[in-house]
Amino acid sequence: MEQTTALALIVLAGVGMLALLLILRRQRHEVEDDAKESPYAVSTEGIKICPKCGYGNLWSDSTCAVCGTHLKG
């Protein structure tokens, strides 16, 4: 019985470490994606370009009218 319990604890610890590594990896990729510069120039004509779909939105919009992505600025 003790061997079964010890084996179960070892397996659970391994799964926990794997989950922690996956969470940390995802967070690192999210930070890297946010740090990338947009390939679109900032428009001075009152249009915000969506970084995801490239659609031109009004300067006052906070989300893209087409895909719903959050617009910076």
Sequence and secondary structure as in RCSB ss.txt:
>XXXX:A:sequence
MEQTTALALIVLAGVGMLALLLILRRQRHEVEDDAKESPYAVSTEGIKICPKCGYGNLWSDSTCAVCGTHLKG
>XXXX:A:secstr
 HHHHHHHHHHHHHHHHHHHHHHHHHHHHHHHHHHS  SS   SSSEEE TTT  EEETT SB TTT  B   
